[in-house]
Amino acid sequence: MALAVSADLALDLDVEGGATVHARLSGRGNRLDLEVDDPGAFAGGRDAPAVRALAEGLAAQGLVIRVVNDGRHLVSLGAVSAPWWQRRVTGSRRIRIGSIRGALTSARSRARGTGPVLPDTTLLPPTTLWPLAPTFQRRPRRRITTTHDPARGGSPRLLVSKEMVWPGDRQPIFWLTERVVLGSGPEADIRLPGLEPVHAVIEHDDRDEYVVTAVAGVTRVHGARVARTLLRTGARLEVGDHRLVYYREEYADHGRPYGGRIGGEAGHQQPQPPREAS
């Protein structure tokens, strides 16, 4: 399906020698007109690669731009098909000369060595990686690596979970250190009413994992009662009547190869290799 656009844009481009080219791009749908005050502005040989690349990009989107000067059609770029003899002149089947004046304008600009007007390819953004979704493959060809942050970072934290969060509400955040005690007593780092004095402990172990250990009372992770377990990003931790959610940036969460999810939660996840292989 062709892309439909609506444009009304004025352009001023500085060229070598201090001159300025004025142009106006207008139209709607998949056909636009580019009115230029200098018919040879973009016809120089040094602009030819950029013009050909622009024509191919327009064609890929189903768009056509007609270059016009004083009401006369010079050339069309994009979703057009040029005859064979024009391709020998322009080097592209996506550039169709619209009139004899357009051909003469291009020839004169090339003969007098008109300087470039369009930016070169060094100013263009990088292309999209291909394939767009490599994780659709059941057996990715790239080597599996462990996820590891040498700085032991990832901002590990606990957020108080609420059934309803309204705009402007602030959720308490508890940042995790090497050892954090949850409870209601004076020795607790995170004090929550209704808990045992020392209800549970979260420790940062030598393998750069955060582990919760139940000490007294009931501790659950994702609704299941636990005595000791690893925490992963998104884990729901319940201590007493309090519900907390554990977060750590995925580049430092060892449960995620490649530094994050592969293909989203529904994608096929390769198992994490042994830590010694990192």
URVENTA-V377113 format. One line per field, one symbol per residue. ss: DSSP state (H for helix, E for strand, C for the rest). Layout:
ss=???
//
This chain:
ss=CCCCEEEEEEEEEECCCCCEEEEEEEEEECEEEEEECCCCCCCCHHHHHHHHHHHHHHHHCCCEEEEEECCEEEEEEECCCCCHHHHHHHCCCCEEECCHHHHHHHHHHHHCCCCCCCCCHHHCCCCCCCCCCHHHCCCCCCCCCCCCCCCCCCCCEEEECCCCCCCCCCCCEEECCCEEEEECCCCCCEECCCCCCCCEEEEECCCCCEEEEECCCCEEECCEECCEEECCCCCEEEECCEEEEEECCHHHCCCCHHHCCCCCCCCCCCCCCCHHHC
//
